[in-house]
Amino acid sequence: MAGNKQIETKAEKIPFIELLYLAGLSMMAFVATDMYLPAFKVMEGYYGTGPESIALSLSVFLAGLAGGQLLWGLASDRFGRRTTLMAGLVLYTLASLGLTFSDSVWQLLSLRFVQAIGVCAPAVIWQALVIDRYPGARGQQVFATIMPLVALSPALAPQLGVGLTLLLGWQSIFLALTAIGLVWLWLTWRLPKDQPAASQRSVRGDIAGLLRSRVYLGNVVIFGAASAAFFAYLTGMPEIMASLGYDARQIGLSFVPQTIAFMLGGYLGKRLVARHGDAPVLKGLLVMFSVAAGAITLVSQLTLTSIWPVLLPFCFLAVTNGALYPIVVNRALSSAPHCAATAAGLQNSLQIAISFGASAVVAALASIALPVTGVAIGLSALVVVLGALWAGSASAPQPALATES
């Protein structure tokens, strides 16, 4: 019967330069977060301070990321994508340049906060640009293409930071971030000017509407809780491995398999959604996520002599997350095309808040990192399921998208 047939739409090729531009916007905040981490010790000596002050620069940056995204989303929906994005990139680029020449800790902390506020603009607006340009199933495919690339940032950015520090000094890291900002600022300046449609909606009304939407809020909760499981693991894993006798090199290498798994999940998810549509794929992913999280929770309560009983199911969970993120993000933002940037900003702020809440709990109880990390991941899975139930049948499935051979 016709009603049972898969609805398919012909996929149009998306220009590579456009994907590269959007991918760069999506990765900018993560690169700015991770690239300078290997330079912490060198920076301590330069500023004549202890490790706490330098580590605080990371906390300040994350606070800026959590607080700035909703503001840029609101601005983008009211003043246009191009204008708002350029303003954020200018702020980010100037702060990065200032960090290159900073000579006191208070300058470091202040400029890192300003840098974070600026980089929130690309972090939010790239998602709104996808919703604007690629509605429906095509948007999900674009998210599935770009999001796995974000997983490369934690793996590659610190290595680049090491190389720059050894060759040119730690200041060259922020000079490189300045150059990235200038390039993307130029690319953004070349975008067509957009004029936001006149609207009588209020900011309060937009946010209240998003928070009342089961489709939006349910999928955001899935995204945030799935991310929380990831952050709980990232926070607890170094302490867990150290307690089992692994050295720093082995701890660093342990994050490579999960990066590969996340990227593999993004690729497989994209292919499956293109063939079957996102609804059945999402149901399967929720089951897989719950099984992987349950296995980690159970194993973490045992006495271990090796990390593999935790690492293997987490790689399975990473594959699931790589496929899950694009689906739920596209569903959430597609439910509010009239205020896509506001929706993206609120979504990202909630995701960061949930994720760092889980991370903070694991960090606070690091002396018992293994069982606490397992419980945090198990509770995250429970919240993922609750988010899926909340979204329920209100979350309209996307049709499959035929791919070009």
N, C-alpha and C positions, 0 to 999 in steps of 0.2 A: 504494500500500500504506500501511496505517496507520503502519507503522514509519518511513516516509519523510516523514510529514507533520510540519510544524512544530508544536511544542508551544506553545500560547499560553495565557496566563493573563490574566484581565481586570484591568486596572489600576484601582485605587481612587484617587480623588483624594486627594492629600496636602494637608492644610490649609496655606494660605499662611503663617500665623503660625509653623507648625512649621518650614517651609523657611527662613523668615527667621531663626528662632532658631538653627538648625543652621548656616546660612550665616555668621551673625555669629560663632559660635564658631570656624568654620574660618578666618575672615579676621583674627581678633584678633591673632595673632602677627605676621602680615605688616604690618598697620597699625602695630603697635608698633615694628616694624623700620624702616619707611620714613617715617613721618610727620615725624620730627624731623631727617631728613637735610638739608633746606634750611637749617636753623638752625645748622649746624656753625660757621660763621664768627662768628655772633653769640655763640654759647656760648663760643668761644675767648676773646673779649673779656671776657665776664662772669666766667669762671673764671680769667682771666689766665694762660692756658696756650697751648701750641702745638697745631697740628693733630693731632699724633700722639696726644695724650692723649684728644682728643675722638673721633678715629677708633677708638681702643682701646675706647671704650664700645660701639661696634657689634660689635667682635670678641668682647668679653666677653658681649654679649647672645647672639650666635650660639653661643658655647661653652655657655651655659646651655640654649639650645634643643636642642643636640645631646645634652647629658647628662641632661636632666630628663624626657624623654618616656617612656622605658622605666619609670622609677620611678613616674610617675603611672599608667601602664598597669597595672602590677602592683598598685598601691593600689586602682585602680578595680575590678579583678576580685575583690578580696578584701573591700573595704569598701562597695562599691556605687557606681554612677555619680553619683548626686545628691550624696552626702556628699563624695566625692572632688573632684568638679567645683567645689562650693562652696568647699572648702578652697583649691584652686588660684586661683579667682577672687578670694577674699579676699586672698591673698598678692599677686597681680598688682595689685589695686586699691590696696592699702596702699603698695606700692612705687611705683606711678605717682603717688600723692599725695605721697609723700616726695620724688620727683624734682622736683615742682613747687616745693618749698622748699629743695632742696639748694643749698649754697653753697660746696662744695669739690669738687675733682676726685675725691677718694677716695670721697665720698658718691655722686657720679654713677656711678662705676664699680661700686661695691658694690650700689647700688639697681637699676642696669640688670641686673646678674646675677640679683638676687632677682626682678625683674620677669619676666625670661626663664624662670626656673624656674616661676613661677606660671602664666604663659601657656601653658606646655607642657600643662597639664591640659585646657583646651578644645581645644588642637590635637590631642590624642590621643582624648579621650572623645567628641567629636562623631562620629568614625568608628565607635567602638564602639556608639554610640546608633543609628546607621544599621543596623548589622548586627543589633542586638537587635530593632529595630522593623520592619525591612523585609528579610526574608530573600530570598535568591536573586536573581532578575532584577529585582525591585523595588528592591533595594538598589543595584544598578548604575545604575538610572535616577535614584535620588536623588543618588548620587555625580556622575552626568553633569550633573545640574541645578546642583549647588552648586559643583563644582570650577572651572568656567570663571569664576565670579564672583571667585575668588581672584586671577585674572589682573588684575582691576581694581585691586587694592591697590597695586602698584608704580606704576600710572599716576595714581591719584587721591589716595592718601595724601600724597605729597610736595606736591601742589598745595594740599591742605587745610592742610598744615604751613606753606606759604608765607603763605597768607592769615591764619592765626592769628598767626604771628610778626609780620607787618606791622601787624595791627590791635591785638593784645593783648600781644605779647611772646612769646618762646619758651616761657616757663613755661606758657602757655595750652595748648600742645600736650600736655603731660603732664596738665594738668587735664582736657582733653578725653578722654584715655585713661582717666583716673579715672572720668569720667562713663560711658563705655562699659562699664567694669568693673562699676559699680553697677547699670546697667540689666540687664546679663546675669546678674548675681548675683541680682537680684530675680526675673527670669524662671526661673532655675534653682531658686530657693527654692520656686516654685510647681509644680515638677514633682512627680509622685507619688513618695513614698518607695519606694525599691527595696531589697530585701533579697537580697544575693547568696546563691546556693545553697551549702550546706555542701559543701566539697570537701576531699578528702584529697590533692590534687595539691600538689606542692612548686613553688616558684618555679623552682628549677633544672630540675625535670622539665618544666615548661611551656616554658621557653626552649630546652632541649635538644630537645624535641619539635618546636618550630617550626623550629629549624635543621636538623632531619633531614627535614622535610617538603619534598618536591620541589615540590609545588604552591605552598606558601607562599614558600619561599626563591627559587624561579625567578621568580615574579611580582614579588617585592620587588626582585630584581636588575634586572629590566626597568624597574621604576619608578625605581630609583636611577640606573641608567645613562642612561635617557632624560632625567632631570632633570639629570644631569651635563653632557650636551650643551648643555642650556639655560643652565646656569650658566657653562660655558666661554665660550659666546657672549657672555653679559652682561658677563663680566669683560674679554674681549678687545676687544669692539666699540668702546668709547670710544677706546682707544689706536689701533685700526686706523683709525677715521674721522679722528682728529686727525692721524695721519701722512699721510692723503690730502688734508688741507687743509680738512676740515669744521670749522665752529665749534660752540660749545657748544649753541646753539639747535638746529642741525641734528642734532647727536648725540642730544639729548633727543627730538626728533620721530621719530627712527629707531626708537624703541621702541614707537611707537603701532601700526604695522602688525602687529607680532608679537603684541601684546595682542589686537587684533581677530581675528587668525588663530587664536589659541588658543581664544578664545570661540566662534568659528565651528566649530572642530573639535569642541568639546564638544557643540554643538547637533547637528551632523551625525552625530556618533557615537551620540548618544542616539537619534536617529531610525532609524539603520541597525540598531542592536542591537534596538530594539523590533520591527523588521520581520523581521530575519534571525537573531537570536540572536548571542551575543558571539563564538562560536568562529570563524566565517568572517570576521567583521569584524576580529577581532584578527589573523588571518593576513594580511589585506590591509594593515592598519596597519603590521605589522612590515616588509613589503616596501616600503611607502611611506617609512617611517622610514629604512631602509637606503639607498634611492635618494637621498633628500634629503641624508643625511649624507655619502654618497659624493660627491655633486656638490659640496658645500661643501669637502670635503677636497681634491678635485682643483683647484677654483678657487683655493683658498687658497695653493696652491703657485706660482701665476702672479703676474706683476707687474700690479697693478690700477691703474686711474686713476679708478675709480668704485666705490662700495660696492654697487651693485645686483647684481653677479654673486654676492655673498655673501648679501645681504638677501633676494632673491627665493627661493632654495632654503631659506633659514632660515624664511621665512614658511610654506612648504610643510611644513617639519618641525614648526613650531608648531601648524599645523592637526592634524597627526598626533598630537602630544603631547596636545592638547586632547581628542581622542577616545580616546587610549590610556590615560591615567591612570585614569579611572573604572573601566575594565574590569579592569586588573591589580590595582588596589587592592581592588576588590570580590572578585576571585578569591582574593587572598591572605588577606583577613580572613574571608571565608566558609569558608575551609578550617579555621578554628580558632574556631568560635562559642563554645566552652567557655572561651576566654580571649581574647575579641576585643580588649579594651583592651590587654592585654599584647602581643598581636600587632600592634596599631596602634602602640604605643610603640616596639617593636623595629623595625618597618618604618620609621617616621619617623626614628629615630636612624640607621639604616643609610643611608637616603636622603640625609640631611643630610651624613653622613660621606663618602659617595661623591661627592656634588655639590660639596662644598667642597674635596675632594681635587683634583678637576678644576680648580676655580676657582683654587686655590692654585698649581697648576703653571703655568697661563696667566699669573697675576699675577707669578710669579717670573721668567718669561721674556718679560715685556712688551715688551722691546726688539725682539723678533721675534714680535709678537703675532699677525700674520696666519697664518703657517704653523703656529705652535704651536696656535692655536685650531682650525684645520682638522684637525690631527692628533688633538687631544683629542676633537673631535666624531666623527671616524672611529673612534677606539678605543672611544668610548662606544657607537657603533652595533654594534661587534663584541661588546661585553659584553651588549648588548640581545639579540642573536641567541643568544648562549650561554645567557642566562637563559631564553629561550623554549625552547631545546632541552632544558635541564635540567628545566623544568616538564613539557614533553612531553605525552604522552597522559594523564599523571596529573592534569592540570588539567581538571576536568570542565566542559564548556560549560554556559552558562546558556541556557534556552529563551528564545525571543522573547517579548516582553511586549506584548500588544495595547494600543494606546493608544485613549483615548476620543476620539471625534470631537467 
